[in-house]
Amino acid sequence: MTQHASEPPLPGRLLLRLARLIFDPAVIDDVVQPTIADLQREFRDAGTDGRRRMRARWRGYRAFWMLALLSPVAFVRWTRAGHQTGSFP
């Protein structure tokens, strides 16, 4: 999807760069990129309403940082197949 010059840049580029330092590539593909895509979609859907854009940005950033905080426990055994192994089948 192309972006017009009058539209503000979509949020999430910095988060994706940070994710590459924090997460395994499988987690980025399966979890982080969809989270950032949701952020960008909600931001775009907010149109020109500044409050809605700010709420979308806040929710997306909060979701990303929750992933970052939970990743040491939640994604320890994440596999390329897209599921956790270990205590859950």
VOPA-496206 format. One record per atom (N, C-alpha, C): residue number from 1; atom name; x, y, z. Coordinates in pm, whole numbers, plus 50000, padded with zeros to 5 digits. Each point is the difference from the previous one (the first is absolute). Layout:
N
(NUM; 'CA'; (X; Y; Z)) ...
! end
This chain:
89
(1; 'N'; (50084; 49884; 50000)) (1; 'CA'; (49916; 50116; 50000)) (1; 'C'; (50089; 50124; 50000)) (2; 'N'; (49975; 50093; 49910)) (2; 'CA'; (50083; 50119; 49993)) (2; 'C'; (49945; 50108; 50090)) (3; 'N'; (50088; 50090; 50040)) (3; 'CA'; (49963; 50105; 50091)) (3; 'C'; (50009; 50133; 49927)) (4; 'N'; (49901; 50085; 50018)) (4; 'CA'; (49999; 50131; 49938)) (4; 'C'; (50087; 50096; 50079)) (5; 'N'; (50051; 50103; 49932)) (5; 'CA'; (50089; 50097; 50063)) (5; 'C'; (49932; 50074; 50115)) (6; 'N'; (49868; 50019; 49993)) (6; 'CA'; (49929; 50075; 50104)) (6; 'C'; (49973; 49917; 50126)) (7; 'N'; (50015; 49869; 49992)) (7; 'CA'; (49975; 49913; 50114)) (7; 'C'; (50124; 49991; 50089)) (8; 'N'; (49981; 49995; 50131)) (8; 'CA'; (50115; 49982; 50088)) (8; 'C'; (50056; 49858; 49984)) (9; 'N'; (50127; 49982; 50028)) (9; 'CA'; (50056; 49865; 49988)) (9; 'C'; (49933; 49905; 50100)) (10; 'N'; (49986; 49875; 49958)) (10; 'CA'; (49940; 49900; 50088)) (10; 'C'; (50096; 49967; 50114)) (11; 'N'; (49947; 49985; 50120)) (11; 'CA'; (50085; 49963; 50113)) (11; 'C'; (50044; 49855; 49988)) (12; 'N'; (50109; 49966; 50065)) (12; 'CA'; (50042; 49861; 50009)) (12; 'C'; (50138; 49971; 49944)) (13; 'N'; (50057; 50089; 49923)) (13; 'CA'; (50133; 49972; 49943)) (13; 'C'; (50106; 49983; 50108)) (14; 'N'; (50000; 50091; 50097)) (14; 'CA'; (50097; 49991; 50108)) (14; 'C'; (49977; 49873; 50082)) (15; 'N'; (49873; 49968; 50024)) (15; 'CA'; (49969; 49878; 50076)) (15; 'C'; (50053; 49876; 49929)) (16; 'N'; (49987; 49997; 49869)) (16; 'CA'; (50049; 49884; 49925)) (16; 'C'; (50153; 49991; 50009)) (17; 'N'; (50067; 50114; 49994)) (17; 'CA'; (50147; 49998; 50016)) (17; 'C'; (50038; 49949; 50138)) (18; 'N'; (49929; 50047; 50103)) (18; 'CA'; (50027; 49952; 50136)) (18; 'C'; (49971; 49851; 50012)) (19; 'N'; (49893; 49956; 49936)) (19; 'CA'; (49963; 49858; 50007)) (19; 'C'; (50111; 49912; 49946)) (20; 'N'; (50068; 50045; 49898)) (20; 'CA'; (50110; 49920; 49943)) (20; 'C'; (50115; 49981; 50099)) (21; 'N'; (50010; 50090; 50098)) (21; 'CA'; (50103; 49987; 50103)) (21; 'C'; (49954; 49911; 50116)) (22; 'N'; (49868; 49992; 50018)) (22; 'CA'; (49945; 49932; 50117)) (22; 'C'; (49955; 49857; 49971)) (23; 'N'; (49933; 49981; 49887)) (23; 'CA'; (49930; 49875; 49973)) (23; 'C'; (50069; 49912; 49897)) (24; 'N'; (49973; 49873; 50009)) (24; 'CA'; (50040; 49902; 49901)) (24; 'C'; (49922; 50027; 49871)) (25; 'N'; (50059; 49974; 49883)) (25; 'CA'; (49928; 50024; 49874)) (25; 'C'; (49864; 49932; 49990)) (26; 'N'; (49985; 49881; 50058)) (26; 'CA'; (49870; 49931; 49995)) (26; 'C'; (49894; 50078; 50078)) (27; 'N'; (50039; 50057; 50113)) (27; 'CA'; (49906; 50078; 50081)) (27; 'C'; (49965; 50130; 49927)) (28; 'N'; (50096; 50058; 49934)) (28; 'CA'; (49973; 50122; 49922)) (28; 'C'; (49897; 49970; 49893)) (29; 'N'; (50022; 49892; 49925)) (29; 'CA'; (49908; 49965; 49891)) (29; 'C'; (49861; 49964; 50051)) (30; 'N'; (49993; 49923; 50107)) (30; 'CA'; (49873; 49945; 50046)) (30; 'C'; (49923; 50090; 50095)) (31; 'N'; (50070; 50086; 50075)) (31; 'CA'; (49933; 50078; 50104)) (31; 'C'; (50020; 50150; 49984)) (32; 'N'; (50124; 50044; 49984)) (32; 'CA'; (50030; 50143; 50000)) (32; 'C'; (49946; 50070; 49876)) (33; 'N'; (50027; 49946; 49882)) (33; 'CA'; (49952; 50066; 49878)) (33; 'C'; (49848; 50012; 49996)) (34; 'N'; (49924; 49896; 50038)) (34; 'CA'; (49854; 50019; 50006)) (34; 'C'; (49958; 50107; 50102)) (35; 'N'; (50071; 50010; 50111)) (35; 'CA'; (49969; 50102; 50100)) (35; 'C'; (50022; 50139; 49944)) (36; 'N'; (50112; 50018; 49929)) (36; 'CA'; (50029; 50131; 49939)) (36; 'C'; (49903; 50028; 49886)) (37; 'N'; (49962; 49898; 49926)) (37; 'CA'; (49902; 50018; 49892)) (37; 'C'; (49866; 50045; 50057)) (38; 'N'; (49960; 49945; 50115)) (38; 'CA'; (49876; 50043; 50065)) (38; 'C'; (50010; 50147; 50041)) (39; 'N'; (50113; 50038; 50056)) (39; 'CA'; (50024; 50140; 50037)) (39; 'C'; (49983; 50090; 49879)) (40; 'N'; (50064; 49964; 49891)) (40; 'CA'; (49994; 50082; 49880)) (40; 'C'; (49859; 50006; 49941)) (41; 'N'; (49929; 49888; 50002)) (41; 'CA'; (49863; 49998; 49948)) (41; 'C'; (49909; 50089; 50084)) (42; 'N'; (50009; 49988; 50133)) (42; 'CA'; (49918; 50083; 50087)) (42; 'C'; (50034; 50147; 49984)) (43; 'N'; (50126; 50032; 49984)) (43; 'CA'; (50044; 50138; 49980)) (43; 'C'; (49942; 50054; 49870)) (44; 'N'; (50009; 49922; 49895)) (44; 'CA'; (49948; 50041; 49869)) (44; 'C'; (49848; 50013; 50005)) (45; 'N'; (49932; 49906; 50067)) (45; 'CA'; (49855; 50003; 50012)) (45; 'C'; (49951; 50121; 50080)) (46; 'N'; (50085; 50056; 50084)) (46; 'CA'; (49962; 50116; 50080)) (46; 'C'; (49982; 50125; 49914)) (47; 'N'; (50048; 49995; 49877)) (47; 'CA'; (49984; 50114; 49910)) (47; 'C'; (50074; 50122; 50052)) (48; 'N'; (49933; 50114; 49998)) (48; 'CA'; (50064; 50125; 50042)) (48; 'C'; (49970; 50035; 50145)) (49; 'N'; (49927; 49916; 50068)) (49; 'CA'; (49965; 50024; 50141)) (49; 'C'; (50123; 49979; 50087)) (50; 'N'; (50054; 50108; 50051)) (50; 'CA'; (50123; 49994; 50080)) (50; 'C'; (49988; 49915; 50125)) (51; 'N'; (49885; 50007; 50066)) (51; 'CA'; (49981; 49920; 50122)) (51; 'C'; (49998; 49851; 49968)) (52; 'N'; (49928; 49964; 49895)) (52; 'CA'; (49995; 49858; 49962)) (52; 'C'; (50138; 49950; 49959)) (53; 'N'; (50075; 50083; 49929)) (53; 'CA'; (50137; 49961; 49961)) (53; 'C'; (50088; 49981; 50122)) (54; 'N'; (49988; 50091; 50097)) (54; 'CA'; (50081; 49988; 50121)) (54; 'C'; (49963; 49875; 50078)) (55; 'N'; (49870; 49969; 50010)) (55; 'CA'; (49959; 49877; 50068)) (55; 'C'; (50051; 49876; 49928)) (56; 'N'; (49993; 50002; 49867)) (56; 'CA'; (50050; 49886; 49922)) (56; 'C'; (50150; 49983; 50023)) (57; 'N'; (50071; 50110; 49997)) (57; 'CA'; (50146; 49995; 50023)) (57; 'C'; (50028; 49947; 50140)) (58; 'N'; (49930; 50051; 50100)) (58; 'CA'; (50020; 49957; 50138)) (58; 'C'; (49974; 49850; 50016)) (59; 'N'; (49888; 49952; 49945)) (59; 'CA'; (49968; 49857; 50011)) (59; 'C'; (50105; 49914; 49931)) (60; 'N'; (50045; 50042; 49882)) (60; 'CA'; (50100; 49923; 49928)) (60; 'C'; (50135; 49997; 50071)) (61; 'N'; (50042; 50116; 50052)) (61; 'CA'; (50127; 50004; 50072)) (61; 'C'; (49992; 49918; 50128)) (62; 'N'; (49885; 50010; 50068)) (62; 'CA'; (49982; 49922; 50123)) (62; 'C'; (50006; 49850; 49969)) (63; 'N'; (49936; 49958; 49891)) (63; 'CA'; (50002; 49858; 49962)) (63; 'C'; (50143; 49955; 49971)) (64; 'N'; (50076; 50083; 49929)) (64; 'CA'; (50139; 49965; 49968)) (64; 'C'; (50082; 49983; 50128)) (65; 'N'; (49989; 50097; 50091)) (65; 'CA'; (50082; 49994; 50121)) (65; 'C'; (49955; 49888; 50093)) (66; 'N'; (49872; 49964; 49996)) (66; 'CA'; (49957; 49883; 50076)) (66; 'C'; (50066; 49874; 49943)) (67; 'N'; (50008; 49991; 49868)) (67; 'CA'; (50071; 49887; 49939)) (67; 'C'; (50145; 49997; 50046)) (68; 'N'; (50063; 50117; 50000)) (68; 'CA'; (50141; 50007; 50039)) (68; 'C'; (50018; 49957; 50146)) (69; 'N'; (49908; 50042; 50086)) (69; 'CA'; (50012; 49963; 50142)) (69; 'C'; (49971; 49853; 50025)) (70; 'N'; (49907; 49944; 49924)) (70; 'CA'; (49961; 49860; 50020)) (70; 'C'; (50086; 49901; 49922)) (71; 'N'; (50075; 50049; 49906)) (71; 'CA'; (50074; 49909; 49910)) (71; 'C'; (50097; 49906; 50070)) (72; 'N'; (50068; 50041; 50108)) (72; 'CA'; (50091; 49904; 50063)) (72; 'C'; (49930; 49874; 50049)) (73; 'N'; (49871; 50010; 50030)) (73; 'CA'; (49927; 49883; 50048)) (73; 'C'; (49912; 49940; 49891)) (74; 'N'; (49933; 50084; 49926)) (74; 'CA'; (49899; 49953; 49906)) (74; 'C'; (50057; 49937; 49874)) (75; 'N'; (50115; 50048; 49954)) (75; 'CA'; (50052; 49955; 49872)) (75; 'C'; (50131; 49922; 50012)) (76; 'N'; (50027; 49945; 50115)) (76; 'CA'; (50125; 49927; 50022)) (76; 'C'; (50016; 49885; 49903)) (77; 'N'; (49891; 49929; 49973)) (77; 'CA'; (50009; 49881; 49915)) (77; 'C'; (49920; 50016; 49871)) (78; 'N'; (49986; 50123; 49954)) (78; 'CA'; (49926; 50025; 49875)) (78; 'C'; (50075; 49935; 49885)) (79; 'N'; (49928; 49931; 49914)) (79; 'CA'; (50064; 49931; 49889)) (79; 'C'; (49958; 50061; 49868)) (80; 'N'; (50068; 49964; 49897)) (80; 'CA'; (49970; 50047; 49866)) (80; 'C'; (49862; 49953; 49954)) (81; 'N'; (49952; 49892; 50057)) (81; 'CA'; (49869; 49948; 49962)) (81; 'C'; (49886; 50090; 50049)) (82; 'N'; (50033; 50095; 50088)) (82; 'CA'; (49900; 50095; 50043)) (82; 'C'; (49925; 49963; 50126)) (83; 'N'; (50059; 49914; 50081)) (83; 'CA'; (49936; 49966; 50126)) (83; 'C'; (50105; 49970; 50105)) (84; 'N'; (49955; 50005; 50123)) (84; 'CA'; (50092; 49969; 50110)) (84; 'C'; (50009; 49850; 50019)) (85; 'N'; (50114; 49957; 50046)) (85; 'CA'; (50015; 49859; 50035)) (85; 'C'; (50019; 49992; 50151)) (86; 'N'; (49986; 49888; 50054)) (86; 'CA'; (50022; 49985; 50144)) (86; 'C'; (49873; 49963; 50071)) (87; 'N'; (49956; 50082; 50097)) (87; 'CA'; (49891; 49961; 50085)) (87; 'C'; (49863; 50003; 49931)) (88; 'N'; (49987; 50068; 49888)) (88; 'CA'; (49873; 50002; 49928)) (88; 'C'; (50016; 49928; 49868)) (89; 'N'; (49903; 49916; 49965)) (89; 'CA'; (50013; 49923; 49874)) (89; 'C'; (49986; 50089; 49879)) 
! end
